[in-house]
Amino acid sequence: MLAVAGGKGGCGKTTTTLGLAGALARQRAPVLAVDADREMPDLHAMAEVARRPCLDAVAAGWPAGLVAGAASAPGVPAGVSVLPAAETGIETRPADAPGATELARLRGESSTVLVDSPAGAGPDAVAPLRVVDAALVVTTPEPACLRDAAKTAAMARELDTPIAGAVVSRAGESGSDAVDPRAPPGVEDLLDCEVLGVVPTVDCRPDADPLDDAGVRAAHDRLVSALQPKYL
């Protein structure tokens, strides 16, 4: 189970989660993408999966395979299952149902489980990091995003969660004539981990779909290869 984590909203966690899921599906590997962000759930919308049923059903004892929906968005290949975020807040749950309960239930899944984690350092952001086997830190090249990513990496280490590495999103340009993107200098030192991949920027038109971009797909395929076999 791998957490896709980052300290700042909008850094590319959800796109990276679905991109990795798609890359695994292209390898014919079973994969389950899970949204752990109950405050700003958007994995289901990007994957074009119904909002309900969701992780609340898994917490109630339903098998994840029956709850998850099949992604149908353009750019996401067949074989990607998506589990929408829970709607019940941690503060409204009984004492014996902490925020990580439903995620812990996914440990027995035969599929590779990718967890789209919340931003920040609150209880919802901590819960996935307590359960997963490792975390992939996502950041953009922006200084504020990099600083928040460093905080996320430090938080994971405090919880004894291994850092699989980092991915820098929206770096460079995509397209047949584009130069392969590179991470800004100093990122590995700041995050204290290896940069496993760099995902290019795509057309900024409102209708542009990054997951349907050949350069982005190739970057996610390379990222999966870098994570295998140790973390996926």
N, C-alpha and C positions, 0 to 999 in steps of 0.2 A: 504494500500500500504506500503510495507516494503522494505527499502533499505538494501542491503547486501553490506557493506562498509568496507574498510580497507585502511590504508595509504600506503601500499607497494604492488607493483605488484608481482604476484606469491604467494600471501598469502593464496589463496584458495577461493577467492570470487566466481568465476565462478562455481567451483565444488560445493560449498555450495549452490549457487542459484539453480542449477539443482538438487542437492540432496534434498533440501527442496521441490522443485516442484514435484519431484518424490514421496516423502513421502506424500504430499497432494493428489497426483493422486491415491496413494494406498488407501487413505481414500475415494476415489471417489469424491473428491472436485475439482471443476473447477479451473485451475491455469494458469496464464500467466506469463512466465519468460521474462523479458525485459532487453536487453543489452543497457546500457547508456554510454558505453565506446567507443566513436567514434574513439579514437586514436589507441586503441588496441582491436578491437572487436573480441572476440573468442567464445562467447556464442553460436552463430549459428553453428560454426564449431564443438564444443564439442557435441552439440545436433544433429548434422547432419541435419541441416536445410539450405535451400538456402539463400545466402547473400541478395538477393532482392526478393520481396519488403521489406522495412525496416521502421524504425521510421519516416523517411522523409515523407512517405505516410500518416502516422497518422497526422503529422504536417500539411499536405495539406488537411486534412479533411476526409480521408478514415477511416472507422471503424476498430478498432484494430483486431476484429475477422476475417475480410477479409484479413488482411495483414499478420497476424501471421501464422507461419508454424507449423506443428505437428512434435515434436521431434521423431527421429527414431533411435537414437543411442542405442547400447546395454547397458543395465543397467538403461535406462530411460523408465518407464512404459508408456503405452498408456494414453492419456489424458493430456499430457503436451504440451501447446502451447508456441511457442518461437517467440519473436519479435526482429529481428536483430537491431543492432545499426544504428543510422542515419549516413549518409555519408557527410552531409552538416555541415561544421564547424560553430561554433557560430559567428566567426568573419566575415563570409560571409553572414549572415542572415540580413534581414531588422530589423530596430529598434523595430518593433512591434512583432518580433518573437524571444524572448529570448530562451536560451537553455532549459528551463524547459517546454516550451509550449507543446511539444508533450507528455511529461509525465503527465502534468496536464489534458490532454484530456483523459487519461486512468482512471480518477477518477470515471467515470460512469460505468466502467466495472463490470459485475456481478462476474467475476472470482477474486480470490485472485491474486494480482499483486506483483511479486517479482522483484526488480530492481537491476541488477548486476551493481554496481556503479564503476566509475573510481577511480584509486588510486591518491594520491597526494592531493593538496589543491588548484588547479586551478579552473577556472569557470566551467569546465565540472564536476569536483568532487562536487562542491557546488550545482549545479543545482538540482540533485535528492534530496538532503537533504532538499531543500526548499519546495519540493512538497509532500514527503512521510509522512505517519503518524508516523513512527518510524524507527529506524536504528538498524540493527544487525551488530556488529563490529566483523570482522574476523581477526585472527592473527595466526601465527605459534608460537612455543615456542622460536624462535630466538630473542635475545635482540633487534636487530635493528628493526625487524618487530613489536615487542611489543611497542617500542617507537613510531613508526609511527602510530600504532593503537590508542595509547593514544592521538595523535594529531588529528586523525579522530574523536574520541569521543568528544574531546574538541570543534572541529569545529562544530559538530552537536549540541552541547549544546549552542554554541553561536548563532545558527540559531533557537533555541528553538525547536529542533527536539528531541523527547524523545529517549533515548537509551533503546531498548528492552532487551539488554544483549550482551554477547560476546560468540563467539565460537572459540575454539583453534583447529586448524587443524594440521594434521601430528604430533600428539602427541601419543607416544606409538606404539604398533604393533597390526595389525589385525590378525585374525585367531582363530580357535577354542580353541587353547591352550594359547592364549594371555590373559594377565591380563587386565581388563578394564582400559583404559587410564585415566590419571588424568591430570588436568591443573597444570602447574608449580606453586609453591607457590608465592603469591604476585601479581598474575595477576589481581584479582578483585580490589585490592587496587590501582594498577597502572591505570587501566581503569575506576575505580570508578563505576563499575557496576557488576552485577552477571554474572558468567560464566555459560551459560545455557547448553553447550554441549562441548564435546571433541571428535574429529574425528580422528581415528587412521591412522597411516601410512600404506600404502599397498605396495605390491611387487614393487620394483623400476625398474623392467624390462620395456623397452621402450613400449611394447605392453600391459602393465598392465592398466586396466581401473578401477579407484577408484570407479566409480559409479556402477560397476558390482561386487563389493566386499561386502560380507554379513555383515562384521563388520562395514563398512562405511554406508551401508543402514540402519543398526540398529541404528547407531549413529544419522543419519538424522531423522529417525522416532522419536527417543527420543527428538531431538531438536524441531521438530514440536509440540510434545506434551507439551514441556516446554513453547512454544510461544502461544499456544492456552489456552483460547479463546481470550485473551486480544489483541494480535497483529496479529492473523491470523483468 
